[in-house]
Structures are given as structure tokens and as C-alpha cells.
């Protein structure tokens, strides 16, 4: 027998009891389905069993780990439904690419037409499977067997991925006779995946799922067309050079093609930045270029490289950080926890910013402020600026796409750029890499190097950073004149060398350990790349150091 402490109370259960049985005893205490359990601080799937005295807590789809579990389980259910509706020989590949709002975008390749009729059939089959409550079984096989198995199934991305697998065993999930591999936890049976929809999107489809704050509601939001186009084009480019996933990247590294890949990707980014500069410079009225993007997008390096391109066109750029127009820290609004909300628009002295920009556009000279972050005050040190006829003001800040920031500036004077690290690489055809993971790994490495911030502290703050982005950045991204994807196909293979020691330093008893463990497992798929090959002006250098730019 074992003493189990749950919700502040202790109950006795026989050793060997499934967590699923214990969860059912407490389900009425929760508004949403219990999806995972944390036993003595460690995440466990519900099919696991109790071994001794422990303290348990339960997770639902309102928890980030629970939401990820629901997502990958829903993808698994959808794939099973596709293979039930169509004969195997008619399916060449189903690839899940990227998140779009509350949906996951995927594409179908095979001897069938992806239309509303097919998607309707797949959706109905998903509902039938849900009602049947078929267990999601899990078995462990050796890596060589996994390579042979997925080669036989025609899942060649997985076959290639496991050829570079360090671990000797691989966990494989099944629904009935349909098997697949997913990295991360799954729900106990198909009956847990109740809320979803499946609709057409472009040449592919969207698997719509609930948001974190409302696990029982599936929205049909308008599609962000500009973001969708940039993401789709990025994925198609990685397909065209035959590096769509981690296995293909590892193969390129082993074959000595790493430097060529780096130079090709860097050249593409430089070409794109040059095209953006040319587009902005076409209209002489566009005197104020405004750059915004979420955390760790590489905004600073991008603004420097954009400025170089402007100079090549005979223009003189003047970078100005909106942060220098912050009000004194004592005037900041408070967040939901009563702490200063340093990402709120109200932190910026909007009146002074607009007055200065208009003065510059009118040919006047202004004195630029400089915010002293140590003292929490805006200061002036005699830095004066006048815009000549060939000069461009380059504003950088998280609120630059929000027209409330520059409400007094004529629209015809503004050129808006949205930048984000939109990962265009998958683990394999069914396991996508969230763009937020790429940005978090970038931030882990940069914060440790430049701010002395531990990985634990960065992970702890990340949910707050994400909430600020949801409020202040993402709602305005479609208003940009152009979007720039700063992600690089090879970067995670470089960043892993810097990130892994930081993540291993997080104690097991820490609440942040689960996230660190998840990222470490993810990084283990990548073979490393020596950072010496990275150009000095690369966006990656903003995070690992060694940039020739002032970042």
C-alpha cells in the first residue's frame, strides 16, 4: 500500500495502481479532463503505475504541458483517421508544418484529392475514433528496429531521423494497428480528444484545436495571410534544398555540406534584407522605418544589416530605440501580479516620441533621449539629430506596429517591418518544432552570456514574456508592410552546444526542470555544428557572441 497526497489530503492506494484510476477519483474536482500527472515533481502519463508513497498533482489542457499533450494526441488521431479513410498506397506523405493561430497547418501528398469531401470524411472518422475510446498503446523497440519499421511504413523522415539516434531505444505509440512516433507525452485513449475541427487552408489543411485558456472551445479565427505566406514559403524553401527536417540536416552535417548550407542560408537572408531596403526606399515619403517582433527575433542584428543595405542605396539611416523614450520607471503601470509591466505601451512617453519624429520630418533638430536602465530614468546627454533629404529614421521596439505608438505621424511616412524567428525545420513529418522553442533557446543562450541570467530564470520568466507578446505584438503583425523570417535552418545545431550545459544546470526538484528536460530531449536529435563557421554578421551571433555588429 502507498500513501498518496493529493490536493492537500492523503489517501491510501495499492502499489501498482494506475494513475488513470487515481485521476478518475478526482476528475470531478476539475473543470477539464485530467491529461497528465506529476508524481513527486516528475511528469507521468496516466497509464503509468504508482510505486510507493508520493505527492501527486494533475494537469489539464489549461497547463502548457497538458496542452502540448492534447495537440500531439490530436495529430496522432487525425493521422490514424487519414489512414483509415484512404488505402495506404494512396498516401505518400502527410506533413505537419507549423502553427497558425489555434491551428496546425499540414499538407497531403498522395493519390487522392485533398478537398472538403476528404477532410469531412477524415473528421467524421476522428469523431468515431474518439467515441470508441481506443487506448493509445506504447511500446519500446531498439533503434535499429525503429529504422526498419518506419522504412517499411514509408515514413522516411523518421527512418532517417533514427539513423542518428544516440539512445538505444525508441518509444512507439499505436492506435489499433496504426503506429507512429511522437516526442512527448500522450493521452490514455482516443476519447480524450473531443475538441477539434479540420478545414481547408491554401493547398493544405488546418487542424484546429482549443486555446490554452479555453480547452473546450475551438475557434475559427481569420487566417493571418501574410504570416501564413511567409511560413509556407520558408517551409517550401527548406523542402527545395532537401533539408526539411532534423534527419536531413544531420545527414548534411555528416556529408560535410554544413558550410555550404550556412553560406546559402545567410546569402538568402542578406538578399531578402536588401530587397526590403529597396522596397522601403522606393517611396521617398517613407522616412520612418519601424521594426517590431517578439523576443529573441534578432531585431538588433536585423536593424544593423538593414542599415547597411540603406547605405548601399545611398541613404543615411539613423537607428533610434523606442526604449529610450520610456517614462521614468515609477510611472509604469502594474501587471496582474502588481509588478511594473515594462512591456505595456503606457511605459512609453508617446507624446514626446511623436513630437520628436514630427520635428525630424519637418527638418528640425532634436535632442535624443537615452534611457538609463540602471537608474530607471530617461536622460539627455546632448545627442542631437537632424534628418537630411537622404536620411531615414529606423525605429525599433515591440510596439512599432501598433499605430497608437505613432498616432501623430502621417501613415504615408511609415514603413513597417515585422520580424520573427519562424522555424522552417521539422523533427520529422509528424513532429513539428514550435517557433517559440527556437526563440526560447536563443534567449537562454543570450541571457546567460550577456546578462548572467540562469536558464532556470529565463524559463521561469518565459510565460510572462509570451503573455506580453500576445498583448503587444501578435495582434498587430498583419499590419506590417513586410515580414522577415530570421530563423536559420542550421541554428539549433549551433545553439545546442551552448544551451545544453545551461539546461543541465537546472535542479531536478525545480518546477522548471520538466521544461528543461523537454528541451534537452529535443536538442538531442541534433548533431552539433561548430560556431567557427558562422559569419560574423549572422543573426545567430547576436545570441552566441562574436558579432561584428554592435549587438
PAVOZA-475479 format. One record per residue (C-alpha): residue number from 1; x, y, z; chain. Coordinates in Angstrom, 2 decimals. Example, Ala and Ser with C-alpha at 12.3 -4.5 7.8 and 13.67 -1.06 7.14 Angstrom:
BEGIN
TIGU_num_px_py_pz_chaine
TIGU_1_12.30_-4.50_7.80_A
TIGU_2_13.67_-1.06_7.14_A
//
This chain:
BEGIN
TIGU_num_px_py_pz_chaine
TIGU_1_0.00_0.00_0.00_A
TIGU_2_1.11_3.59_-0.62_A
TIGU_3_0.22_6.93_0.92_A
TIGU_4_-0.72_9.41_-1.82_A
TIGU_5_-1.04_13.10_-1.06_A
TIGU_6_-3.36_14.95_-3.44_A
TIGU_7_-4.87_18.43_-3.08_A
TIGU_8_-3.60_18.64_0.49_A
TIGU_9_-5.17_15.32_1.57_A
TIGU_10_-3.72_11.83_1.94_A
TIGU_11_-5.34_8.63_0.64_A
TIGU_12_-4.17_5.05_0.56_A
TIGU_13_-3.85_3.20_-2.75_A
TIGU_14_-2.39_-0.23_-3.54_A
TIGU_15_1.03_-0.14_-5.15_A
TIGU_16_0.68_-0.77_-8.86_A
TIGU_17_-2.50_1.32_-9.18_A
TIGU_18_-2.62_3.17_-12.48_A
TIGU_19_-2.54_6.97_-12.22_A
TIGU_20_-5.54_6.86_-14.56_A
TIGU_21_-7.59_5.22_-11.81_A
TIGU_22_-6.47_7.77_-9.24_A
TIGU_23_-7.24_10.62_-11.65_A
TIGU_24_-10.77_9.29_-12.16_A
TIGU_25_-11.34_9.59_-8.40_A
TIGU_26_-10.53_13.31_-8.59_A
TIGU_27_-11.88_14.23_-12.04_A
TIGU_28_-14.98_15.89_-10.54_A
TIGU_29_-12.66_18.42_-8.86_A
TIGU_30_-11.52_19.66_-12.29_A
TIGU_31_-13.45_21.53_-14.97_A
TIGU_32_-11.39_19.95_-17.76_A
TIGU_33_-10.12_16.42_-18.42_A
TIGU_34_-7.05_15.38_-16.48_A
TIGU_35_-4.38_14.56_-19.09_A
TIGU_36_-1.15_14.08_-17.13_A
TIGU_37_0.01_13.57_-13.57_A
TIGU_38_3.02_14.99_-11.74_A
TIGU_39_4.33_12.42_-9.26_A
TIGU_40_6.87_13.76_-6.75_A
TIGU_41_7.57_16.57_-9.19_A
TIGU_42_8.02_14.37_-12.28_A
TIGU_43_5.58_14.33_-15.19_A
TIGU_44_4.00_10.99_-15.94_A
TIGU_45_1.46_9.65_-18.43_A
TIGU_46_-1.74_8.39_-16.86_A
TIGU_47_-1.14_4.77_-17.88_A
TIGU_48_1.91_4.64_-15.59_A
TIGU_49_1.54_3.00_-12.17_A
TIGU_50_2.06_4.01_-8.57_A
TIGU_51_5.22_2.56_-6.97_A
TIGU_52_5.16_3.96_-3.44_A
TIGU_53_4.35_6.93_-1.23_A
TIGU_54_4.20_10.09_-3.26_A
TIGU_55_2.64_13.50_-3.78_A
TIGU_56_0.51_13.86_-6.92_A
TIGU_57_-0.84_16.80_-8.87_A
TIGU_58_-2.87_16.72_-12.07_A
TIGU_59_-2.55_18.65_-15.32_A
TIGU_60_-5.24_19.53_-17.86_A
TIGU_61_-5.16_21.26_-21.24_A
TIGU_62_-5.05_24.57_-19.32_A
TIGU_63_-1.44_23.73_-18.44_A
TIGU_64_1.22_24.16_-21.15_A
TIGU_65_2.43_20.55_-20.80_A
TIGU_66_-1.16_19.33_-20.92_A
TIGU_67_-1.92_21.43_-23.98_A
TIGU_68_1.12_20.02_-25.82_A
TIGU_69_-0.05_16.51_-24.89_A
TIGU_70_-3.51_17.24_-26.28_A
TIGU_71_-2.05_18.66_-29.51_A
TIGU_72_0.21_15.72_-30.33_A
TIGU_73_-2.58_13.26_-29.40_A
TIGU_74_-4.96_15.10_-31.75_A
TIGU_75_-2.40_14.95_-34.56_A
TIGU_76_-1.99_11.20_-33.95_A
TIGU_77_-5.78_10.73_-34.04_A
TIGU_78_-6.02_12.70_-37.30_A
TIGU_79_-3.27_10.66_-38.93_A
TIGU_80_-4.98_7.41_-37.90_A
TIGU_81_-8.22_8.73_-39.43_A
TIGU_82_-6.48_9.63_-42.72_A
TIGU_83_-5.07_6.09_-42.98_A
TIGU_84_-8.49_4.63_-42.15_A
TIGU_85_-10.27_6.70_-44.82_A
TIGU_86_-7.67_6.15_-47.57_A
TIGU_87_-5.79_2.98_-48.54_A
TIGU_88_-2.14_3.13_-47.52_A
TIGU_89_-0.96_3.07_-51.14_A
TIGU_90_-2.82_6.34_-51.80_A
TIGU_91_-0.90_8.19_-49.08_A
TIGU_92_2.65_9.21_-49.89_A
TIGU_93_3.10_11.68_-47.06_A
TIGU_94_1.16_13.77_-44.54_A
TIGU_95_3.37_16.54_-43.21_A
TIGU_96_2.53_18.77_-40.23_A
TIGU_97_4.37_22.03_-40.69_A
TIGU_98_3.56_24.95_-38.39_A
TIGU_99_1.09_26.55_-36.01_A
TIGU_100_-1.24_29.20_-37.39_A
TIGU_101_-3.38_30.80_-34.71_A
TIGU_102_-5.03_27.90_-32.87_A
TIGU_103_-4.47_25.54_-35.79_A
TIGU_104_-1.70_23.28_-37.07_A
TIGU_105_-1.09_23.57_-40.82_A
TIGU_106_-0.37_20.40_-42.75_A
TIGU_107_-0.12_19.20_-46.33_A
TIGU_108_-1.11_15.94_-48.00_A
TIGU_109_0.79_14.23_-50.80_A
TIGU_110_-0.63_11.15_-52.48_A
TIGU_111_-3.01_9.65_-55.00_A
TIGU_112_-6.12_11.47_-53.77_A
TIGU_113_-7.54_14.99_-53.95_A
TIGU_114_-7.38_16.96_-50.72_A
TIGU_115_-10.77_18.65_-50.81_A
TIGU_116_-13.63_19.42_-48.43_A
TIGU_117_-15.13_15.98_-49.03_A
TIGU_118_-11.97_14.13_-47.99_A
TIGU_119_-11.46_16.36_-44.94_A
TIGU_120_-15.09_15.84_-43.92_A
TIGU_121_-14.59_12.07_-44.11_A
TIGU_122_-11.41_12.29_-42.03_A
TIGU_123_-13.12_14.49_-39.44_A
TIGU_124_-16.06_12.08_-39.13_A
TIGU_125_-13.64_9.19_-38.70_A
TIGU_126_-11.86_11.16_-35.95_A
TIGU_127_-15.19_11.55_-34.14_A
TIGU_128_-15.87_7.81_-34.45_A
TIGU_129_-12.42_7.00_-33.06_A
TIGU_130_-12.99_9.43_-30.20_A
TIGU_131_-16.28_7.74_-29.26_A
TIGU_132_-14.62_4.31_-29.42_A
TIGU_133_-12.11_5.31_-26.70_A
TIGU_134_-9.33_3.20_-28.22_A
TIGU_135_-6.25_3.03_-25.92_A
TIGU_136_-3.08_4.73_-27.10_A
TIGU_137_-0.59_1.93_-26.52_A
TIGU_138_3.12_2.49_-26.05_A
TIGU_139_5.96_0.07_-26.67_A
TIGU_140_9.73_0.35_-26.68_A
TIGU_141_11.84_-1.04_-29.52_A
TIGU_142_15.55_-0.87_-30.24_A
TIGU_143_16.64_1.89_-32.58_A
TIGU_144_17.60_-0.41_-35.45_A
TIGU_145_14.14_-1.96_-35.33_A
TIGU_146_12.57_1.53_-35.40_A
TIGU_147_14.60_2.42_-38.52_A
TIGU_148_13.43_-0.74_-40.28_A
TIGU_149_9.84_-0.32_-39.08_A
TIGU_150_9.36_3.24_-40.32_A
TIGU_151_11.12_2.48_-43.58_A
TIGU_152_8.54_-0.26_-44.10_A
TIGU_153_5.72_2.16_-43.24_A
TIGU_154_7.02_4.67_-45.81_A
TIGU_155_7.70_7.26_-43.06_A
TIGU_156_11.14_8.02_-44.42_A
TIGU_157_11.71_11.18_-42.34_A
TIGU_158_11.57_9.04_-39.19_A
TIGU_159_13.73_6.34_-40.76_A
TIGU_160_16.41_8.94_-41.43_A
TIGU_161_15.97_10.62_-38.01_A
TIGU_162_16.64_7.43_-36.08_A
TIGU_163_19.79_6.65_-38.06_A
TIGU_164_21.36_9.46_-35.98_A
TIGU_165_19.67_8.48_-32.71_A
TIGU_166_22.06_8.18_-29.75_A
TIGU_167_19.61_6.36_-27.48_A
TIGU_168_19.36_2.61_-27.97_A
TIGU_169_15.57_2.50_-27.54_A
TIGU_170_12.63_4.30_-29.16_A
TIGU_171_9.08_4.63_-27.81_A
TIGU_172_6.39_3.95_-30.40_A
TIGU_173_2.69_4.71_-29.93_A
TIGU_174_-0.20_2.89_-31.55_A
TIGU_175_-3.94_3.31_-32.06_A
TIGU_176_-5.12_-0.14_-33.01_A
TIGU_177_-2.73_-1.34_-35.72_A
TIGU_178_-1.56_2.18_-36.69_A
TIGU_179_1.88_3.02_-35.27_A
TIGU_180_3.80_6.28_-35.16_A
TIGU_181_6.50_8.09_-33.19_A
TIGU_182_5.99_11.29_-31.20_A
TIGU_183_8.39_13.02_-28.86_A
TIGU_184_6.46_13.88_-25.71_A
TIGU_185_3.57_12.57_-23.68_A
TIGU_186_0.20_11.31_-24.96_A
TIGU_187_-3.32_10.91_-23.55_A
TIGU_188_-4.51_7.42_-22.43_A
TIGU_189_-7.11_6.88_-25.14_A
TIGU_190_-8.79_8.47_-28.15_A
TIGU_191_-11.79_9.55_-26.06_A
TIGU_192_-9.76_12.41_-24.60_A
TIGU_193_-9.50_14.18_-27.99_A
TIGU_194_-13.01_15.65_-28.07_A
TIGU_195_-12.50_19.17_-29.37_A
TIGU_196_-11.12_19.78_-32.87_A
TIGU_197_-12.01_20.74_-36.41_A
TIGU_198_-10.43_20.10_-39.81_A
TIGU_199_-10.68_22.69_-42.59_A
TIGU_200_-9.01_23.60_-45.89_A
TIGU_201_-6.22_26.17_-45.89_A
TIGU_202_-4.44_27.04_-49.12_A
TIGU_203_-3.07_23.86_-50.67_A
TIGU_204_-3.27_22.06_-47.33_A
TIGU_205_-5.41_21.89_-44.23_A
TIGU_206_-5.69_23.24_-40.69_A
TIGU_207_-6.24_21.00_-37.68_A
TIGU_208_-7.98_23.46_-35.36_A
TIGU_209_-7.59_22.90_-31.61_A
TIGU_210_-8.65_24.71_-28.42_A
TIGU_211_-6.55_27.50_-26.97_A
TIGU_212_-4.80_27.21_-23.61_A
TIGU_213_-7.34_29.36_-21.75_A
TIGU_214_-10.44_27.55_-23.07_A
TIGU_215_-9.84_23.81_-23.66_A
TIGU_216_-13.43_23.10_-24.69_A
TIGU_217_-13.78_25.73_-27.41_A
TIGU_218_-12.45_25.53_-30.97_A
TIGU_219_-12.38_28.91_-32.70_A
TIGU_220_-12.37_29.64_-36.43_A
TIGU_221_-10.35_32.86_-36.43_A
TIGU_222_-9.48_34.74_-39.61_A
TIGU_223_-6.26_33.47_-41.14_A
TIGU_224_-3.23_35.76_-40.90_A
TIGU_225_-2.48_35.66_-44.63_A
TIGU_226_0.87_37.49_-44.56_A
TIGU_227_2.18_35.29_-41.76_A
TIGU_228_0.87_32.17_-43.49_A
TIGU_229_2.62_33.11_-46.74_A
TIGU_230_5.97_33.70_-45.03_A
TIGU_231_5.74_30.44_-43.09_A
TIGU_232_4.65_28.38_-46.11_A
TIGU_233_7.37_29.88_-48.33_A
TIGU_234_10.01_29.17_-45.66_A
TIGU_235_8.97_25.52_-45.43_A
TIGU_236_8.84_25.12_-49.21_A
TIGU_237_12.35_26.59_-49.47_A
TIGU_238_13.70_24.07_-46.95_A
TIGU_239_11.94_21.35_-48.97_A
TIGU_240_13.51_22.60_-52.20_A
TIGU_241_17.07_22.29_-50.82_A
TIGU_242_16.18_18.87_-49.34_A
TIGU_243_16.66_19.87_-45.69_A
TIGU_244_13.07_19.82_-44.38_A
TIGU_245_13.81_18.06_-41.10_A
TIGU_246_16.41_17.24_-38.47_A
TIGU_247_17.40_13.92_-40.04_A
TIGU_248_18.20_15.65_-43.34_A
TIGU_249_20.19_18.34_-41.50_A
TIGU_250_22.19_15.69_-39.64_A
TIGU_251_22.86_13.91_-42.94_A
TIGU_252_24.16_17.16_-44.48_A
TIGU_253_26.44_17.67_-41.47_A
TIGU_254_27.82_14.13_-41.77_A
TIGU_255_28.43_14.56_-45.51_A
TIGU_256_30.47_17.74_-44.99_A
TIGU_257_27.85_20.01_-46.56_A
TIGU_258_27.41_22.12_-43.45_A
TIGU_259_29.39_25.18_-44.57_A
TIGU_260_27.61_25.30_-47.93_A
TIGU_261_24.26_25.20_-46.14_A
TIGU_262_25.28_28.00_-43.77_A
TIGU_263_26.55_30.25_-46.56_A
TIGU_264_23.47_29.58_-48.71_A
TIGU_265_21.06_30.42_-45.87_A
TIGU_266_23.00_33.54_-44.90_A
TIGU_267_23.07_34.66_-48.54_A
TIGU_268_19.30_34.21_-48.78_A
TIGU_269_18.77_36.33_-45.68_A
TIGU_270_21.10_39.06_-46.96_A
TIGU_271_19.29_39.07_-50.30_A
TIGU_272_15.93_39.37_-48.53_A
TIGU_273_17.15_42.22_-46.33_A
TIGU_274_18.43_44.02_-49.43_A
TIGU_275_15.05_43.60_-51.12_A
TIGU_276_13.28_45.02_-48.06_A
TIGU_277_15.58_48.05_-48.10_A
TIGU_278_14.92_48.61_-51.80_A
TIGU_279_11.18_48.33_-51.29_A
TIGU_280_11.24_50.81_-48.40_A
TIGU_281_13.43_53.25_-50.36_A
TIGU_282_11.14_53.28_-53.44_A
TIGU_283_8.77_55.80_-51.86_A
TIGU_284_10.61_58.98_-50.76_A
TIGU_285_7.75_59.72_-48.34_A
TIGU_286_8.65_56.65_-46.27_A
TIGU_287_11.05_58.39_-43.92_A
TIGU_288_10.28_56.35_-40.79_A
TIGU_289_11.06_52.62_-40.92_A
TIGU_290_9.56_50.79_-37.94_A
TIGU_291_10.72_47.34_-36.81_A
TIGU_292_8.88_45.12_-34.33_A
TIGU_293_8.92_41.46_-33.38_A
TIGU_294_8.76_39.10_-30.41_A
TIGU_295_11.58_38.32_-28.02_A
TIGU_296_14.80_36.88_-29.47_A
TIGU_297_13.83_37.52_-33.08_A
TIGU_298_17.18_39.12_-33.86_A
TIGU_299_15.76_42.65_-34.22_A
TIGU_300_19.05_44.34_-33.33_A
TIGU_301_21.17_42.46_-35.88_A
TIGU_302_18.44_42.86_-38.49_A
TIGU_303_18.25_46.64_-37.99_A
TIGU_304_22.05_46.92_-38.36_A
TIGU_305_22.09_44.84_-41.54_A
TIGU_306_19.12_46.77_-42.92_A
TIGU_307_21.00_49.99_-42.24_A
TIGU_308_23.98_48.66_-44.22_A
TIGU_309_21.64_47.99_-47.14_A
TIGU_310_20.21_51.51_-46.89_A
TIGU_311_23.73_52.92_-47.05_A
TIGU_312_24.42_50.81_-50.14_A
TIGU_313_21.42_52.58_-51.73_A
TIGU_314_22.88_55.99_-50.94_A
TIGU_315_20.67_56.66_-47.91_A
TIGU_316_21.72_57.51_-44.37_A
TIGU_317_19.85_55.54_-41.68_A
TIGU_318_19.56_56.74_-38.09_A
TIGU_319_18.61_53.96_-35.66_A
TIGU_320_16.51_55.01_-32.67_A
TIGU_321_15.36_52.56_-29.98_A
TIGU_322_11.85_53.24_-28.71_A
TIGU_323_13.09_52.02_-25.31_A
TIGU_324_14.93_55.34_-24.96_A
TIGU_325_11.54_57.04_-24.82_A
TIGU_326_10.43_55.09_-21.76_A
TIGU_327_8.89_57.09_-18.96_A
TIGU_328_10.58_57.00_-15.59_A
TIGU_329_10.08_53.58_-14.02_A
TIGU_330_7.99_54.98_-11.18_A
TIGU_331_5.28_55.82_-13.77_A
TIGU_332_4.94_52.28_-15.18_A
TIGU_333_1.54_50.58_-14.95_A
TIGU_334_1.27_47.40_-12.86_A
TIGU_335_0.65_43.91_-14.23_A
TIGU_336_-1.76_41.29_-12.85_A
TIGU_337_0.76_40.43_-10.13_A
TIGU_338_1.22_44.03_-9.01_A
TIGU_339_4.66_44.27_-10.63_A
TIGU_340_5.74_47.03_-13.08_A
TIGU_341_4.59_45.97_-16.56_A
TIGU_342_7.65_47.05_-18.55_A
TIGU_343_6.18_45.80_-21.84_A
TIGU_344_2.99_47.90_-21.66_A
TIGU_345_2.52_50.63_-24.27_A
TIGU_346_1.85_53.08_-21.42_A
TIGU_347_5.52_52.80_-20.40_A
TIGU_348_6.45_54.86_-23.48_A
TIGU_349_6.24_58.66_-23.48_A
TIGU_350_4.16_58.67_-26.65_A
TIGU_351_3.67_62.45_-26.77_A
TIGU_352_7.41_63.16_-26.69_A
TIGU_353_8.17_60.44_-29.23_A
TIGU_354_5.59_61.76_-31.70_A
TIGU_355_6.70_65.36_-31.22_A
TIGU_356_10.33_64.46_-31.89_A
TIGU_357_9.54_62.39_-35.00_A
TIGU_358_7.37_65.11_-36.50_A
TIGU_359_10.08_67.66_-35.77_A
TIGU_360_12.62_65.48_-37.61_A
TIGU_361_10.27_65.05_-40.59_A
TIGU_362_9.94_68.85_-40.72_A
TIGU_363_13.71_69.31_-40.89_A
TIGU_364_14.14_70.41_-37.29_A
TIGU_365_16.89_69.34_-34.90_A
TIGU_366_16.03_67.38_-31.76_A
TIGU_367_17.93_66.13_-28.73_A
TIGU_368_17.66_62.36_-28.47_A
TIGU_369_16.95_60.87_-25.05_A
TIGU_370_18.77_57.89_-23.59_A
TIGU_371_17.08_55.66_-21.04_A
TIGU_372_19.22_54.72_-18.05_A
TIGU_373_18.02_51.22_-17.21_A
TIGU_374_20.07_51.09_-14.01_A
TIGU_375_18.51_54.27_-12.64_A
TIGU_376_15.14_53.71_-14.29_A
TIGU_377_15.08_57.24_-15.73_A
TIGU_378_15.20_58.96_-19.12_A
TIGU_379_18.23_61.21_-19.54_A
TIGU_380_19.61_63.68_-22.10_A
TIGU_381_23.31_63.92_-22.94_A
TIGU_382_23.39_66.38_-25.83_A
TIGU_383_22.89_63.82_-28.62_A
TIGU_384_21.32_65.85_-31.43_A
TIGU_385_19.81_64.66_-34.69_A
TIGU_386_18.61_66.30_-37.90_A
TIGU_387_17.23_64.36_-40.88_A
TIGU_388_18.62_65.34_-44.27_A
TIGU_389_16.85_64.64_-47.55_A
TIGU_390_18.60_61.25_-47.93_A
TIGU_391_18.17_60.27_-44.27_A
TIGU_392_15.86_57.61_-42.85_A
TIGU_393_14.79_57.16_-39.25_A
TIGU_394_14.89_53.49_-38.19_A
TIGU_395_12.71_52.88_-35.12_A
TIGU_396_12.97_49.57_-33.25_A
TIGU_397_10.64_48.46_-30.45_A
TIGU_398_7.98_45.92_-29.53_A
TIGU_399_5.14_48.41_-30.12_A
TIGU_400_6.26_49.70_-33.51_A
TIGU_401_3.40_48.00_-35.40_A
TIGU_402_0.79_49.49_-33.06_A
TIGU_403_-0.46_52.75_-34.58_A
TIGU_404_-1.16_54.10_-31.10_A
TIGU_405_2.60_54.44_-30.64_A
TIGU_406_2.93_56.88_-33.57_A
TIGU_407_-0.65_58.18_-33.81_A
TIGU_408_0.51_61.68_-34.73_A
TIGU_409_2.80_60.54_-37.56_A
TIGU_410_1.29_60.50_-41.09_A
TIGU_411_0.68_56.96_-42.33_A
TIGU_412_2.37_57.74_-45.63_A
TIGU_413_5.62_58.41_-43.74_A
TIGU_414_5.77_54.97_-42.11_A
TIGU_415_7.13_51.68_-43.41_A
TIGU_416_6.50_48.77_-41.02_A
TIGU_417_8.55_45.58_-40.75_A
TIGU_418_7.62_42.53_-38.67_A
TIGU_419_10.48_40.18_-37.80_A
TIGU_420_10.23_36.79_-36.11_A
TIGU_421_12.16_33.54_-35.92_A
TIGU_422_9.70_31.29_-37.77_A
TIGU_423_11.31_27.86_-37.61_A
TIGU_424_11.14_26.14_-41.01_A
TIGU_425_12.51_22.81_-39.84_A
TIGU_426_10.60_19.79_-38.51_A
TIGU_427_11.79_16.92_-36.33_A
TIGU_428_10.05_14.69_-38.85_A
TIGU_429_6.88_14.73_-40.95_A
TIGU_430_4.57_14.48_-37.92_A
TIGU_431_6.57_16.28_-35.21_A
TIGU_432_6.88_20.00_-35.79_A
TIGU_433_9.25_22.39_-34.00_A
TIGU_434_7.28_25.26_-32.39_A
TIGU_435_8.69_28.68_-33.27_A
TIGU_436_8.56_29.56_-29.58_A
TIGU_437_11.05_26.77_-28.81_A
TIGU_438_13.57_28.26_-31.20_A
TIGU_439_13.20_31.70_-29.65_A
TIGU_440_13.39_30.36_-26.10_A
TIGU_441_16.64_28.52_-26.87_A
TIGU_442_18.06_31.69_-28.44_A
TIGU_443_17.11_33.65_-25.31_A
TIGU_444_18.56_31.05_-22.94_A
TIGU_445_21.93_31.35_-24.63_A
TIGU_446_21.93_35.14_-24.98_A
TIGU_447_20.70_35.89_-21.45_A
TIGU_448_23.33_33.66_-19.89_A
TIGU_449_26.09_35.30_-21.95_A
TIGU_450_25.08_38.97_-21.76_A
TIGU_451_23.03_39.29_-18.56_A
TIGU_452_24.30_36.50_-16.35_A
TIGU_453_20.77_35.10_-16.19_A
TIGU_454_20.44_31.40_-15.43_A
TIGU_455_18.45_29.04_-17.64_A
TIGU_456_16.10_28.49_-14.71_A
TIGU_457_15.34_32.22_-14.50_A
TIGU_458_14.83_32.52_-18.27_A
TIGU_459_12.40_29.59_-18.34_A
TIGU_460_10.60_30.96_-15.28_A
TIGU_461_10.07_34.35_-16.97_A
TIGU_462_9.13_32.94_-20.39_A
TIGU_463_5.36_32.62_-19.77_A
TIGU_464_5.25_36.32_-18.79_A
TIGU_465_7.22_37.23_-21.93_A
TIGU_466_4.77_35.22_-24.05_A
TIGU_467_1.76_36.95_-22.46_A
TIGU_468_3.30_40.32_-23.29_A
TIGU_469_3.80_39.24_-26.91_A
TIGU_470_0.20_38.08_-27.15_A
TIGU_471_-0.96_41.51_-25.98_A
TIGU_472_1.51_43.84_-27.62_A
TIGU_473_2.94_42.24_-30.78_A
TIGU_474_0.99_39.41_-32.38_A
TIGU_475_-2.33_41.32_-32.73_A
TIGU_476_-0.56_43.86_-34.98_A
TIGU_477_1.68_41.62_-37.11_A
TIGU_478_-0.60_41.64_-40.17_A
TIGU_479_-0.39_45.46_-40.34_A
TIGU_480_3.28_45.19_-41.38_A
TIGU_481_4.25_46.17_-44.91_A
TIGU_482_6.66_43.23_-44.99_A
TIGU_483_7.59_40.25_-42.81_A
TIGU_484_11.09_38.90_-42.32_A
TIGU_485_11.86_35.40_-41.08_A
TIGU_486_15.07_35.46_-39.04_A
TIGU_487_15.20_31.71_-38.35_A
TIGU_488_18.08_29.77_-39.86_A
TIGU_489_17.86_26.08_-40.77_A
TIGU_490_21.15_25.25_-39.09_A
TIGU_491_20.94_27.40_-35.94_A
TIGU_492_19.64_24.83_-33.44_A
TIGU_493_22.63_22.60_-34.21_A
TIGU_494_24.84_25.54_-33.19_A
TIGU_495_22.80_26.71_-30.21_A
TIGU_496_22.60_23.22_-28.66_A
TIGU_497_26.31_23.35_-27.77_A
TIGU_498_25.68_26.49_-25.69_A
TIGU_499_22.21_25.61_-24.36_A
TIGU_500_22.75_22.06_-23.10_A
TIGU_501_25.16_22.90_-20.22_A
TIGU_502_22.80_25.67_-19.08_A
TIGU_503_19.79_23.35_-19.09_A
TIGU_504_21.62_20.54_-17.29_A
TIGU_505_22.29_23.07_-14.52_A
TIGU_506_18.60_23.25_-13.57_A
TIGU_507_17.96_21.16_-10.40_A
TIGU_508_15.61_18.19_-10.67_A
TIGU_509_13.46_19.48_-7.83_A
TIGU_510_12.86_22.80_-9.62_A
TIGU_511_9.46_23.44_-11.28_A
TIGU_512_11.40_24.45_-14.41_A
TIGU_513_13.08_21.04_-14.66_A
TIGU_514_10.29_19.49_-16.77_A
TIGU_515_10.68_22.17_-19.43_A
TIGU_516_14.48_21.87_-19.33_A
TIGU_517_14.21_18.10_-19.74_A
TIGU_518_11.84_18.51_-22.70_A
TIGU_519_14.21_20.91_-24.47_A
TIGU_520_17.24_18.71_-23.77_A
TIGU_521_15.45_15.71_-25.27_A
TIGU_522_14.59_17.82_-28.30_A
TIGU_523_18.17_19.10_-28.74_A
TIGU_524_19.44_15.53_-28.53_A
TIGU_525_18.10_14.93_-32.06_A
TIGU_526_20.66_17.39_-33.50_A
TIGU_527_24.28_16.77_-34.37_A
TIGU_528_26.37_19.80_-33.36_A
TIGU_529_27.79_22.44_-35.69_A
TIGU_530_30.99_24.31_-34.86_A
TIGU_531_30.22_28.01_-34.37_A
TIGU_532_33.53_28.97_-36.00_A
TIGU_533_31.82_28.53_-39.37_A
TIGU_534_29.15_31.17_-38.61_A
TIGU_535_29.70_34.55_-40.37_A
TIGU_536_30.41_37.48_-38.05_A
TIGU_537_27.30_39.39_-39.16_A
TIGU_538_24.92_36.43_-38.75_A
TIGU_539_21.80_36.84_-36.63_A
TIGU_540_22.99_33.77_-34.69_A
TIGU_541_25.95_35.85_-33.49_A
TIGU_542_23.53_38.10_-31.57_A
TIGU_543_22.97_35.13_-29.27_A
TIGU_544_26.25_33.19_-29.17_A
TIGU_545_28.55_36.24_-29.36_A
TIGU_546_31.31_37.24_-31.75_A
TIGU_547_29.26_39.59_-33.91_A
TIGU_548_30.99_42.32_-35.87_A
TIGU_549_27.90_44.49_-35.24_A
TIGU_550_27.04_46.40_-32.07_A
TIGU_551_24.53_43.93_-30.68_A
//
